[in-house]
């Protein structure tokens, strides 16, 4: 069986936060385990998409970043936190993965409920993704019969242990 040519895939995922590093680890694990195709993974440190790049995997950090990735015209996987679930990029050879923040909130609440916690609070931000996580978390706890105040960091000391 003839060997397939190696594909050079540019991965553009920031690594400043733990959740972002987990996304990068998942992409690298997938590339390592990939059977059939062989990938050379290039981590994006300078933002340059060279002529030898076969495809892109990018965690979208801004509208400008999304436009830059799409402008390359390559097969692309976008990992989106910024978009509303009904407005992903709809182009040929582009797959958009949207984070389901409400489901993340529900999952977190179920985790604590499953460990028999009885006191809850949610600390978030004004960002849309945080509000959606808050909705899932608070609603799941309410449905289970528990109150969950939404507080700021300054209010932490007033909470019961």
KACORHU-V931514 format. One record per residue. N is the residue number from 1. PHI is phi in whole degrees, -180 to 180 (none if undefined). OMEGA is omega in whole degrees, -180 to 180 (NA if undefined). Layout:
n->N phi->PHI omega->OMEGA
n->N phi->PHI omega->OMEGA
This chain:
n->1 phi->none omega->-179
n->2 phi->-68 omega->179
n->3 phi->-78 omega->178
n->4 phi->-81 omega->179
n->5 phi->-71 omega->-180
n->6 phi->-74 omega->178
n->7 phi->-105 omega->178
n->8 phi->-99 omega->-177
n->9 phi->-111 omega->177
n->10 phi->-87 omega->179
n->11 phi->-111 omega->-178
n->12 phi->-117 omega->-180
n->13 phi->-135 omega->178
n->14 phi->-66 omega->-176
n->15 phi->-125 omega->-177
n->16 phi->-69 omega->-177
n->17 phi->-114 omega->-177
n->18 phi->-57 omega->-179
n->19 phi->-62 omega->178
n->20 phi->-69 omega->178
n->21 phi->-64 omega->176
n->22 phi->-64 omega->177
n->23 phi->-62 omega->179
n->24 phi->-63 omega->178
n->25 phi->-59 omega->179
n->26 phi->-63 omega->179
n->27 phi->-63 omega->-179
n->28 phi->-66 omega->177
n->29 phi->-63 omega->178
n->30 phi->-60 omega->-179
n->31 phi->-63 omega->-180
n->32 phi->-67 omega->-177
n->33 phi->-87 omega->-175
n->34 phi->-58 omega->178
n->35 phi->-106 omega->178
n->36 phi->95 omega->177
n->37 phi->-85 omega->177
n->38 phi->-119 omega->-177
n->39 phi->-112 omega->162
n->40 phi->-105 omega->-178
n->41 phi->-96 omega->177
n->42 phi->-113 omega->178
n->43 phi->-83 omega->-177
n->44 phi->-76 omega->176
n->45 phi->-113 omega->-178
n->46 phi->-122 omega->178
n->47 phi->78 omega->-177
n->48 phi->-99 omega->177
n->49 phi->-103 omega->-176
n->50 phi->-76 omega->-178
n->51 phi->-69 omega->-178
n->52 phi->-90 omega->-179
n->53 phi->-80 omega->-179
n->54 phi->-96 omega->-178
n->55 phi->-167 omega->-176
n->56 phi->-130 omega->168
n->57 phi->-129 omega->-173
n->58 phi->-137 omega->169
n->59 phi->-87 omega->-173
n->60 phi->-75 omega->-178
n->61 phi->-107 omega->179
n->62 phi->-165 omega->176
n->63 phi->-62 omega->179
n->64 phi->-64 omega->179
n->65 phi->-64 omega->178
n->66 phi->-59 omega->-179
n->67 phi->-60 omega->180
n->68 phi->-63 omega->-180
n->69 phi->-66 omega->-179
n->70 phi->-71 omega->-178
n->71 phi->-66 omega->-180
n->72 phi->-68 omega->179
n->73 phi->69 omega->-179
n->74 phi->-100 omega->169
n->75 phi->-56 omega->-170
n->76 phi->-138 omega->169
n->77 phi->-115 omega->177
n->78 phi->-105 omega->175
n->79 phi->-105 omega->-169
n->80 phi->-112 omega->167
n->81 phi->-110 omega->-169
n->82 phi->-86 omega->-173
n->83 phi->-87 omega->168
n->84 phi->-74 omega->-175
n->85 phi->-57 omega->-177
n->86 phi->-101 omega->-178
n->87 phi->-133 omega->177
n->88 phi->-74 omega->176
n->89 phi->-66 omega->-180
n->90 phi->-113 omega->179
n->91 phi->-138 omega->176
n->92 phi->-64 omega->179
n->93 phi->68 omega->176
n->94 phi->-125 omega->175
n->95 phi->-115 omega->179
n->96 phi->-115 omega->175
n->97 phi->-100 omega->-180
n->98 phi->-104 omega->177
n->99 phi->-75 omega->178
n->100 phi->-94 omega->-174
n->101 phi->-69 omega->176
n->102 phi->-63 omega->178
n->103 phi->-64 omega->176
n->104 phi->-63 omega->177
n->105 phi->-64 omega->178
n->106 phi->-61 omega->-179
n->107 phi->-63 omega->179
n->108 phi->-64 omega->179
n->109 phi->-63 omega->180
n->110 phi->-63 omega->177
n->111 phi->-59 omega->-179
n->112 phi->-68 omega->177
n->113 phi->-62 omega->179
n->114 phi->-65 omega->177
n->115 phi->-103 omega->173
n->116 phi->65 omega->172
n->117 phi->-68 omega->-178
n->118 phi->-128 omega->178
n->119 phi->-119 omega->-174
n->120 phi->-137 omega->170
n->121 phi->-156 omega->177
n->122 phi->-121 omega->174
n->123 phi->-117 omega->-178
n->124 phi->-139 omega->179
n->125 phi->-128 omega->177
n->126 phi->-82 omega->-180
n->127 phi->-65 omega->-178
n->128 phi->-58 omega->-180
n->129 phi->-64 omega->-180
n->130 phi->-68 omega->178
n->131 phi->-62 omega->179
n->132 phi->-68 omega->176
n->133 phi->-63 omega->177
n->134 phi->-58 omega->-180
n->135 phi->-57 omega->-179
n->136 phi->-65 omega->-178
n->137 phi->-67 omega->-176
n->138 phi->-66 omega->-179
n->139 phi->-64 omega->179
n->140 phi->-64 omega->179
n->141 phi->-68 omega->178
n->142 phi->-61 omega->178
n->143 phi->-62 omega->178
n->144 phi->-89 omega->177
n->145 phi->92 omega->-178
n->146 phi->-117 omega->174
n->147 phi->-84 omega->178
n->148 phi->-146 omega->178
n->149 phi->-68 omega->174
n->150 phi->-101 omega->-172
n->151 phi->-128 omega->173
n->152 phi->-100 omega->-179
n->153 phi->-60 omega->-179
n->154 phi->-67 omega->-177
n->155 phi->-90 omega->-175
n->156 phi->-59 omega->-176
n->157 phi->-66 omega->-178
n->158 phi->-85 omega->-178
n->159 phi->-79 omega->174
n->160 phi->-67 omega->179
n->161 phi->-76 omega->NA
